[in-house]
């Protein structure tokens, strides 16, 4: 497993994903990124990329809409790192 980059906007993330075509994309809800737009763009350009949402709040409003918009998994930041690793694999 290797980290390919970090993005602070939908545009940066879209460019990075299109260039690197990662197996997994992890999105943090803490950022001011339009998650649903990013998921739509990634699933359109690199449909094989699995998307995991890393969230600090279990019932965060973004989570409900995101699951139905193509997110492959949600991991809470309070969970041990092993949960994130298991979700990635």
N, C-alpha and C positions, 0 to 999 in steps of 0.2 A: 504494500500500500504506500502511495506517495501523495503528498499534498501538491496540487498544481497551481494554487493561487487563492487570492481573496479579492472580493469585489465589494464596492460600497454603493453600487447602483445597478438597476436592471440592465442598463446598457453595457456596463463593464462585465457583469455576469454573463450576459448573452454572448458577448465577444469571446470571453474566456472559454465558455462551454463549447462554442462552435469551433474554436481553434484546437482545444485539447480533447474534446469528446470523452469526458470522464465516464467511468462506470457509475459513480455516485456523486450527487450534488447535495451538500448539506447547507440548508438555509436557516439562519437564526432569525427568530421573530423580533429580536431586539432592534434590528436595523429598520430604517424607514423605507424598506423596499416593498413595492407592490408585489406580494407573494403570488397572487393569482396570475398576474401578468407574466412574471418570470417563469412560473410553471408552464403556462401556455406556450411561451416562446421556446423553452427547453424541450418540451414534449413534441413540438413541431419540428425543430431543427435537429435534435438528437434524441429520438424517441426511446432508444435503449437505455438512456441515463436514468437511473433510479434516483428519486428525490426524497430526502429525509428532512423533516422540519425539526429543528432544535428549539424548544420552547421553554420558557421559564414559568409559564402559567398554564395549568392543565386545561382550563376551559377558555383560553384566550379566544376572542372572536375570530381571529384569523384562522385558527385551527379547524373550526367547523366547515368553513367554506373551502379551505385548502384541501381537506381530505377528499372532498367531492370533485376537486379540480385537478387531481392527478398526483397528489402527494402519495408516495409509497409507504411512508412511515413517519411517526411522530415520536420523538424522544424528549423527555423532560430534562432540563439542566440539573435538576436535583437527583437524577438517577446516576448510579455509578457509571464510569466510562465503559465498563464491560457491556452495558446495555446498548450503548451507541455502537460499539464494535460488533455486537451480535446482530444489530439491525443492518449494519453495512454489509455483513456477510450473508 
